[in-house]
Amino acid sequence: MAANSAVTLNLPGLPAGTSAVILNVTVTAPANSGYLTVYPGSGAAPTTSNLNFSAGETIPNLVVVAVTNGKVSFFNGSSGTVHVIADLFGAYAQ
């Protein structure tokens, strides 16, 4: 993932009425220290982070995030690149 940028992930196959998902999110091989924010697939990123990391560190966190149209977004708040792994762990349906 590029520095100071966001990517949106489509989560196909979610049950109808899914309002939120549980993701195991891992940051690995960050070039610089920073943070990762996970948020619903549309709109602006919130001002809070889900993971804080140092250069070269691999760190996971379990994240509960609302979904918008089956999508979630990730924001890399660092001045360097980072690899992000997201595993779908569960979903909340209305």
C-alpha positions, 0 to 999 in steps of 0.5 A: 500500500502506498504512503498516506493513501487509502484502498477499498476492499470489496467483500463479495458473498456477505450474507444479505443485511450484513452491517459489520464484519470482523477482520483480522488485519495484519500490517507487515513490512512497513517502510516507516512508522505509522498507523492503519485505519479501517473504516466503512467503504465510503466516506472519510477515514475517522481520526482514530487508528486500528493499528500503530506500527514501527518500521519493519514490524509485523503486527495484527489486530482484530477489527470490527468495522461497519460495511458500506455496500459490502466494502471496507477501506484501509488508510495507511497513515505513514510516510512509507509503504506497507503490506496489509493482510485482511482475513474475514473472521465473521459478519454481523447481519441485521 
